[in-house]
Structures are given as structure tokens and as C-alpha cells.
Amino acid sequence: MIDARRIARVIPHRHPLLLLDRVSELIPRQRLTGHRTVTGTELPLTGSEPGMCAALLVESWAQAALVLLLWEQPNPDVLDGQVAVVGAVDGIRFGRRVRTGDEITHSVAFVRSYGDMTIVRGAARVDGDVVLEVGRLVAALRPATSLRPAPSVLPEEKHPGGLWDPPLPMYSSVISTGSGTHSPKSIRYRNEDATN
């Protein structure tokens, strides 16, 4: 069993942005099974319902995928070394809404690698019911220095000493599901009453 402390030595996410509690199975370059218990204290997004909104569900699954991708070359510091950058996520389908108290089981399967680019796919389940399917996530490793903005983008007077403060991971309020773009409020989950 790999706990949250050990996960934090592999990926750069920290509380309250770390949305993966533990990993129960990991076979490098093959597959991973990870878990998250929804506490209700996850960062709320504007207009989201109680429980875990769709954007954070995708983020939680992506963190499990990142553990699989970085397990053999951990990089918990985004200011040094290689940084994993997501290039595409598609084939996303949502099942029922994830509620507070649910335990999510993430499954991630390695598909293939092309140089520093990797493709994975998988799903998230609650009590055996699929709540998220990910047809494909494409990620690549890039040098941290190449991701810093050019000095002309950030004037020195706004950033003492010319240091760049990297942004926290951003959570989009828009999700591409392969059939268009939706805000979290417009997403309808399977088996959900139209009156909710």
C-alpha cells in the first residue's frame, strides 16, 4: 500500500490539491489502482453540487495516472527537472454523481510511450459503478526551465529579484466530453433526476 506521504514524494501535488489518498496496486509501465475517499472538504468550484464535481473527479484520476507515469522517475518539485504536462484528455464519460463519503477507485492502464510522451486510459468507480471513463490522456515530460515565462512577460517590479512564482494547478470550469464543452452546472449525470 502506497500512502499519501509516499505519493507526495512522486508527484508535486500537496494538500488541499492532492486528491489521491492511496495506491493499492502499481505495476510500472502497466497499471495502477488508486483510491480517494470524498470528504466534502475538496476545493469547491463555483456552482458545483455537494460531493466531488466532475472537474475534480477528472483531476483525481489524472493524479493517479501521474503516479503511474512518474513512479520510476519521481519529481515532486515542479521547479527542477522534468515536469509532466497534460496535452490532451478525451473520450471522457461521466456516470452517476460522486457524493461525500463515496470511495472512488481509480484504474489507470498504460497504453504506450513515444519518447517523452505517454498515453494512458482508465476509469473511476464507486461501489463497482463507473463514475468516470477516460478514453485517453496524453502527457509529456518537459524541462521545468522551458515552462517558465520569458522575462518580458513578468516585469521585474512585480516579481522581486526576477523570480517566477509558478501558479497552483488550475481547475477548469469547462470540461470537454468529446461531445462539446460543458460547464459543471450543465453536466447531467447518468441516473440523475432532471429536477436536481
C-alpha positions as CSV (number, residue, x, y, z in Angstrom):
1,M,0.0,0.0,0.0
2,I,1.3,3.4,-1.0
3,D,0.0,6.2,1.2
4,A,-0.4,9.9,0.6
5,R,3.0,10.8,2.1
6,R,4.7,8.5,-0.4
7,I,2.6,9.7,-3.2
8,A,3.8,13.3,-2.4
9,R,7.3,12.1,-3.0
10,V,6.4,11.2,-6.5
11,I,4.1,14.0,-7.8
12,P,4.1,17.7,-6.9
13,H,0.5,17.9,-5.5
14,R,0.0,18.8,-1.9
15,H,-3.0,19.3,0.4
16,P,-5.5,20.6,-0.4
17,L,-4.8,19.9,-4.1
18,L,-3.7,16.3,-3.5
19,L,-6.8,14.3,-4.5
20,L,-5.4,10.7,-4.2
21,D,-5.3,9.0,-0.7
22,R,-3.5,5.8,-1.5
23,V,-2.4,3.3,-4.2
24,S,-3.2,-0.4,-3.7
25,E,-1.6,-1.7,-6.9
26,L,1.2,-0.4,-9.1
27,I,3.0,-2.2,-11.8
28,P,5.3,0.3,-13.5
29,R,4.5,0.9,-17.2
30,Q,1.5,-1.3,-16.9
31,R,-1.3,-0.3,-14.5
32,L,-2.2,1.4,-11.2
33,T,-5.2,1.2,-8.8
34,G,-5.6,4.2,-6.6
35,H,-8.2,5.4,-4.1
36,R,-9.8,8.6,-2.9
37,T,-12.5,8.9,-0.2
38,V,-14.6,12.0,-0.8
39,T,-14.7,14.1,2.3
40,G,-16.7,17.1,1.2
41,T,-13.7,19.3,2.0
42,E,-12.3,19.2,-1.5
43,L,-11.9,22.6,-3.1
44,P,-15.4,23.7,-4.1
45,L,-15.9,25.1,-7.6
46,T,-18.4,27.8,-8.2
47,G,-21.8,26.3,-8.8
48,S,-20.8,22.7,-8.0
49,E,-23.1,20.4,-6.1
50,P,-22.1,18.7,-2.8
51,G,-19.7,15.8,-3.2
52,M,-16.9,15.8,-5.9
53,C,-17.6,17.9,-9.0
54,A,-16.7,16.5,-12.4
55,A,-13.6,18.7,-12.8
56,L,-12.1,17.4,-9.5
57,L,-13.1,13.8,-10.3
58,V,-11.0,14.1,-13.6
59,E,-8.2,15.8,-11.6
60,S,-8.2,13.0,-9.0
61,W,-8.0,10.3,-11.7
62,A,-5.3,12.3,-13.5
63,Q,-3.2,12.4,-10.3
64,A,-3.4,8.6,-10.2
65,A,-2.2,8.5,-13.8
66,L,0.6,10.8,-12.9
67,V,1.8,8.5,-10.2
68,L,2.0,5.7,-12.7
69,L,3.8,7.9,-15.2
70,L,6.4,9.3,-12.7
71,W,6.8,6.2,-10.4
72,E,10.2,5.3,-11.9
73,Q,11.4,8.9,-12.2
74,P,9.7,10.8,-9.3
75,N,9.6,14.6,-9.5
76,P,7.8,16.2,-6.6
77,D,9.3,19.6,-7.3
78,V,8.0,21.5,-10.4
79,L,10.8,24.0,-10.3
80,D,13.5,21.4,-11.1
81,G,13.9,18.5,-13.6
82,Q,11.1,17.3,-15.7
83,V,7.5,18.4,-15.3
84,A,4.6,16.3,-16.5
85,V,2.3,18.3,-18.8
86,V,-1.1,17.0,-20.0
87,G,-1.5,17.6,-23.7
88,A,-4.9,16.0,-24.2
89,V,-7.7,14.2,-22.4
90,D,-10.5,12.8,-24.5
91,G,-13.2,10.2,-24.5
92,I,-14.5,11.3,-21.1
93,R,-17.8,10.0,-20.0
94,F,-19.4,10.5,-16.6
95,G,-21.6,8.1,-14.7
96,R,-23.5,9.0,-11.5
97,R,-22.6,11.9,-9.3
98,V,-19.9,11.2,-6.7
99,R,-21.1,12.1,-3.2
100,T,-19.5,12.9,0.1
101,G,-18.5,9.6,1.8
102,D,-18.0,7.7,-1.5
103,E,-14.7,5.9,-2.0
104,I,-13.5,6.2,-5.6
105,T,-11.4,3.5,-7.1
106,H,-9.2,4.7,-10.0
107,S,-7.9,2.3,-12.5
108,V,-5.2,3.5,-14.9
109,A,-3.8,1.4,-17.7
110,F,-0.6,2.2,-19.6
111,V,-1.2,2.3,-23.4
112,R,2.1,3.3,-24.9
113,S,5.0,5.7,-24.9
114,Y,6.6,7.8,-27.7
115,G,9.8,9.2,-26.4
116,D,8.9,11.5,-23.5
117,M,5.2,11.3,-24.3
118,T,2.9,8.7,-22.7
119,I,-0.7,7.7,-23.3
120,V,-2.9,6.1,-20.6
121,R,-6.6,5.3,-20.2
122,G,-8.9,4.1,-17.5
123,A,-11.9,4.6,-15.3
124,A,-13.1,5.6,-11.8
125,R,-15.6,3.5,-9.9
126,V,-17.7,3.9,-6.8
127,D,-19.1,0.6,-5.4
128,G,-18.4,-1.0,-8.8
129,D,-20.4,1.6,-10.7
130,V,-18.4,3.5,-13.3
131,V,-18.4,7.2,-12.5
132,L,-15.8,8.3,-15.0
133,E,-14.3,6.8,-18.1
134,V,-11.2,8.3,-19.7
135,G,-10.6,7.1,-23.3
136,R,-7.1,8.7,-23.4
137,L,-4.9,11.0,-21.5
138,V,-1.7,12.2,-23.3
139,A,1.1,13.6,-21.1
140,A,4.7,14.6,-21.8
141,L,7.7,15.4,-19.7
142,R,9.2,18.9,-20.3
143,P,12.1,20.6,-18.6
144,A,10.9,22.9,-15.9
145,T,13.0,25.7,-17.2
146,S,11.3,25.6,-20.6
147,L,7.9,26.2,-18.9
148,R,8.9,29.4,-17.2
149,P,7.6,32.6,-18.9
150,A,10.0,34.8,-20.7
151,P,11.3,37.7,-18.5
152,S,9.4,40.2,-20.7
153,V,6.1,38.6,-19.7
154,L,6.6,39.2,-15.9
155,P,8.1,42.6,-15.2
156,E,10.8,42.6,-12.6
157,E,8.9,45.3,-10.5
158,K,6.1,42.8,-9.9
159,H,8.3,39.9,-9.1
160,P,11.2,41.0,-6.8
161,G,14.6,39.6,-7.9
162,G,13.1,38.4,-11.2
163,L,11.9,35.1,-9.5
164,W,9.0,33.4,-11.1
165,D,6.2,32.1,-8.8
166,P,4.6,29.1,-10.6
167,P,0.9,29.1,-10.5
168,L,-1.0,26.5,-8.5
169,P,-2.6,23.8,-10.6
170,M,-5.6,25.3,-12.2
171,Y,-9.0,23.7,-12.2
172,S,-11.0,24.5,-15.3
173,S,-14.7,25.3,-15.0
174,V,-15.1,23.9,-18.5
175,I,-14.8,20.2,-19.4
176,S,-14.5,18.7,-22.9
177,T,-16.5,15.5,-23.0
178,G,-15.9,14.7,-26.7
179,S,-19.5,15.9,-27.5
180,G,-18.9,19.6,-26.8
181,T,-17.8,21.7,-24.0
182,H,-19.8,22.0,-20.8
183,S,-19.7,23.9,-17.5
184,P,-20.0,21.8,-14.4
185,K,-23.6,23.0,-13.9
186,S,-24.6,21.9,-17.4
187,I,-23.3,18.3,-17.0
188,R,-26.0,15.8,-16.4
189,Y,-25.0,12.5,-14.7
190,R,-26.5,9.2,-15.6
191,N,-29.4,8.2,-13.4
192,E,-29.9,11.7,-12.3
193,D,-33.3,13.3,-11.9
194,A,-33.9,16.3,-14.2
195,T,-35.3,18.1,-11.2
196,N,-31.9,18.1,-9.3
